[in-house]
Amino acid sequence: MRALALALFVTACHASATVQNTMPVANMQFYHSVAVRVRSNVMGYQGFGQFLEQSVNNNLRQQCGFASVGGSNDKAELVLDLTITKAGKDSGFITIQNQTVMEALLVLSDGQNGDLLGTAKISGNSAAMTTGGSNPDQEAVEVVGKAVADLLAKSGCSGPRIARAEPPRVETPTPGVDESHRGEAEKLNEDGKNQMFGAHMPEALALFQQANQLLPDARYQFNVCLALGVMEKWDDAIGACNKAKSMNAKPELVAKIDRRIEALQKHQ
């Protein structure tokens, strides 16, 4: 036990971040602009959303080749939602007096058609030992902000931009499906995405399921898969993704589903 405590202390002396439930995202080289929206669900840390948004924007500008970072999300090709879900001194396993632990849920969506691209859970912590008047809360913010940019860099955001050849999505009626419910189903799906952006996962899952029950659609079912993955229900998520793949899914969605299944299988 003493050796474990010593190892934890040595590790905690340095600020660090981990990424869990890594998203399979589309190639970032196809996106020329990104909007960042940050919020906090943690009492006492609501004001840190602004600092984290600034950190994410700065790190994206340094690491990625986006022509535009920040700005209005209704004009950006890529929208990045980041919600602080936990912040404070207690990591859930051990509490270190001078260390801040911060956890956030990242959700990426396509700014043109609104489709969800993927999610990731990011956990960052400040160093346990503060020096030179450093602020543990701010240090945790910077660590998480850099982790977000590192993740997108691994998905191609640092490379040259590539013209997007994908045509605008055109909904084609599925044989045997009553399209008269499309408007209501789309609203349920949109409401589910808004709940996911705010890291309200049970509510998001329920809305995606309702949308798919009302009007079966591979896109809605894929969102069910994403929500279950965030909730770490790995087997259920894989089952939901396989179901989405069987629902006359379009090739670009099948590619996303396959990448998501591959990522989920690593957690089984």
N, C-alpha and C positions, 0 to 999 in steps of 0.2 A: 504493500500500500504506500509506503514511504517512497519507494522508487517510482511508482506511478505518479504520485503528487509532484515529485521532482521533475519528471518528464513533462508533465502538464505545465509546470511553471516555466521551464526552459522554452517550451513551444510558445507559450503565451507572451514571452518577452518581445516578440515581434508581431507587428500587425499582419493579419493574413485574411484570406477569404477562401471559401469553398463554394463550388457550384454543384447543386444536386438536381436530380431529375432533369438532366440537360435536354434542351429542346432540339429537335431536328428541324432547322429552319431552312427556308428557301435560300438560294444563293444570294448573298447580300450584294453581289456585284450588279444585280438587276435593279437595285434601288438607288436613286440619285439623291433623295432627300429623306430626312427622318425628323419626326416630331417626338418630343419626350414629354410625358405627363407623369408626374410623381405625386403621390399622396401618402399619408400615414394614418394607420388605424390604431396607433399606440398613444395612449393618454400621456401628455407631457412632451410628446415628440412630433406633434402636428407641424410645428414650425420648421422641422428638419427637412420636410419635403422640398422646400425651396433650395436648401443647401445641397441636397442630394441631386436635384435636377441640374443645378449648376455644375456639379462634379461630373455627372454623366455627360453633359454637353461638352465640357472641356476635354474629357478623355476621348469622346468620340471624334472630336475635331483633331486630336493628336494622332489617333490610331487608325481612323477610317478615311476612306476617300469620298465620302458624301459631299456633294456640291453644296448642300444646305443642311445645317444641324439646328434644331430648335424651330421656333416659329409656330404658325398655326397648323394644327393637325388636319384640318380639312383640305389642305393643299399638299401635304407631305405624302410621298409614295409609301413610306413605312411609318407606322406609329408604334412607339415603345411606351408601354404602361408599366410603371414600377410602383409597388405599394409596400411600404414598411409594415411588416406584420408583427415584428417583435423588436424591442430595443430596451437596453438596460444593463445591469450588472450581472444578472443571473443567466447563465448559459443553459440551465436545465440539468447540468451535471455537477458543475463546480462554480462557485462564486469567487471572483477575484476583485478585490476592493477597487483597484484603479483601472479596471478594464471594462470597456463598453462592448457589448455584443449586439449586433444588428442583423436582422433577417428581413429579406424582401422577396416578393414574388414578381417576376418579370413576365410580361405577356406581350408578344409581338403580333401585330395584325397588319394586313395589307391596307394601305391608305386609299387605294383605288376601289376595291370591291368589298372591303371590310372583313374579309376572311381571316380567321385566326391562323397564325403560322406556327406558333409553339409557345412553350413556357419554360421557365427555369426558376428554381429556388436558389437564392444566393444568401450565404451567411458570411458576415465579415466581423472581425473583432479588432479592437485597437490593441496596442502593446500593453502589457501588464504594468510596465514601468514607464512613467511619464518623465520626460526630460525637457528642460528649457521652456517650461510653461505650456507644453503641448496639451491640447484638449482631447480627451479620450473619445467623446461623442463625435467631434469633427473628424478625428482620425478614422473612426469606424465608417463614417460617411464617405471619406475619400477611398477607403479600401473597397467598399461596395461599388462605388462609381467606377473605379478602375476595373473591377471584375466584370461589370457589364460590358465595357468596351473590349476587354480581352475576349469575352465570349463571342461577340459579334465579329471580332477580327478573325477568329478561327472559322467563322462561317463565310469569310470572303469579303468583309467590308473594307479591308485594307487594299484590295486589288483595284485595278482600273474598272471604270463603269462600263457596263455592257448594255446595249440597246435592248429594251424589253419587247420581245416579239409576241408575247401572249396577248391575244385579242381580248376585248372586254367580254365578260361572261354574259352569255345569253341563256336564260332559263328555257329548257325544252321540257315540255310535259312528259312525265313518266307514265307509260301505259297503265291503266287501271287505277291511277291515283287522282283523287278529286282535287284539282287545282283551285277550287273555289275557296279553300282554306289557306291559300298561300300567304295572303296578307297577314292573317292572324299568326300563322306559324313564323313568318319572318319577324314579327314584333316580339314573339316569345324568344326567338333566337337572339335578337338584338338586346333584349333585356338580360338574357343570360350572359352575353358578352360583357355588358356593363357591370354585372355582378362579379364576373371573373376579374375585370380590370381592378375592382376594389378588393380582391382577394376574399370574396364571400362565396366560398366554393360550394357548400350545400345548396345555397339558393341558385347558383349558376347551373349546377348539375340538374336540379329539378326543372328549371326552365328549358334547358336543352332537351331533356327527356320529353317534356310536354310538347315542344315543337315537333319532335320526331314522331310522337304518337299521333299528333293531329295530322301531320303530312310527312310520311316517311321520306327522308332525304339524306343522302350520304354526307352532306355538309353538316347537318345537324347532328348526325350520329358521330361524326369525327369530333365535334365539339364535346360530345358526351365522353368520348375517349380521352380528350385533353383534360377535362375536369376530373375524371377518375384518376388520371395520372398524377395530377397535382395533389390529390387527396391520398396518394400512395397506395391505391387499391390496384396493384399491378396486374393481377390476373383478370380482374373485371375490365380494366382499361384495355388490355390486349384483346379480350373478347369483343369489346365495343368497337375497336379499330377493325378487327376482322369482319365484323358485321357491316361496318361502313364500306369496306372494300367490296363486299358482295352486293351492294345496293346500286349497281349501275354507276359507280363512281367514275368521274372523268379522269383521264390519264394524269393530269397535274395533281389531282387530289390523291390518286393511288400512290404517286411518288411520295407525297407527304405522309400518307398512312404507313407505307413501308418503312420510312425512316423513323417514324414514331414507334412502330412495333419493335424495331431493332433496338431503340433506346430503352424501351420498357422492359425488354427481355433481360437486359443487364441487371435489373433490379429484382428479378424473380428469385 
